[in-house]
Amino acid sequence: MSTDSILLKVEDLESGYGQSQVLYGMRLQIDAGQCVTLLGRNGMGKTTTIKSIMGMHLAWKGQVQFNGANIRNLPSHRVAQRGVGLVPEGRQIFPNLSVEENLIATAADRRKKSNPWTLSRVYQLFPRLQERAGNFGNQLSGGEQQMLAISRALMTNPELLILDEATEGLSPLVRQEIWTALALLRHEGMAILVIDKNLAPLLRLADRHFIVEKGQIVWEGDSDALSADPDARQKYLGA
Ligand SMILES: Nc1ncnc2c1ncn2[C@@H]1O[C@H](COP(=O)(O)OP(=O)(O)OP(=O)(O)O)[C@@H](O)[C@H]1O
């Protein structure tokens, strides 16, 4: 694989909270256009990894490279400017802004893409948001909030979309809508890093999986390999 196609590369990452170390040499690689998952039981360090990539949490040691440039411990807005869009755990949409205002608030097209994300494009992806365009963030259902959080990240025209707990707390029907939208984005060439507890849709969606246990990668492979490894699924995911 040529290094030109490497979008995100995380190596030897160490981090934690106060005296308590959480990441012990985390690593991760996402190539352009690839969909990658970060899997593992609760408390293993997935969110800490994402926050360290995004500059929302201090990385103590190691490398975080995006498009060949060092982004370790850059402020979050600078990481976003480089082309990383985050859909955070808990969604964190603005409750007192309308759907449309939420979408416009952080929109940007810094890389002058040929087909940038616009209001009409995100409304095409999630027609429900158009119906709710004038509603405030706090008037939306959980599913609508997640659609809004994804759309808001898309409006920054990212090269890499990161979703922490993509479908947590959503009904099966809404979950399916989210998976369908992510499959469409992947088909269009968007690189995606996704954390979620539902393995079956991730096996269909993703090119590669990284399993984290106690702050380090203990298994890596494609969907066929993970499907064919019930021991790893049981041991690391309880699935
Ligand atoms: N703000 C914090 N202060 C102290 N410890 C924290 C903080 N956030 C997370 N931790 C601890 O760091 C460890 C890793 O947490 P992290 O949220 O990264 O795990 P995770 O794999 O994302 O799990 P989950 O699925 O539960 O979100 C856990 O032991 C957690 O208790």
The ligand as an ORCA input file, in Angstrom:
! r2SCAN-3c Opt
* xyz 0 1
  N     -12.784     12.349     32.273
  C     -12.280     11.220     32.794
  N     -11.635     11.233     33.991
  C     -11.111     10.106     34.517
  N     -11.173      8.894     33.932
  C     -11.796      8.815     32.755
  C     -12.383      9.970     32.110
  N     -12.945      9.569     30.938
  C     -12.712      8.254     30.849
  N     -12.033      7.783     31.937
  C     -11.591      6.402     32.160
  O     -10.739      6.033     31.095
  C     -10.968      4.694     30.720
  C     -11.272      4.629     29.231
  O     -12.486      5.329     28.964
  P     -13.049      5.555     27.484
  O     -14.273      6.409     27.610
  O     -11.955      6.004     26.611
  O     -13.461      4.075     27.091
  P     -14.379      3.535     25.930
  O     -13.677      2.355     25.371
  O     -14.737      4.638     25.024
  O     -15.640      3.028     26.730
  P     -17.199      3.387     26.627
  O     -17.749      2.484     25.607
  O     -17.670      3.078     28.001
  O     -17.293      4.869     26.281
  C     -12.096      4.174     31.592
  O     -11.525      3.475     32.679
  C     -12.760      5.435     32.084
  O     -13.321      5.246     33.365
*
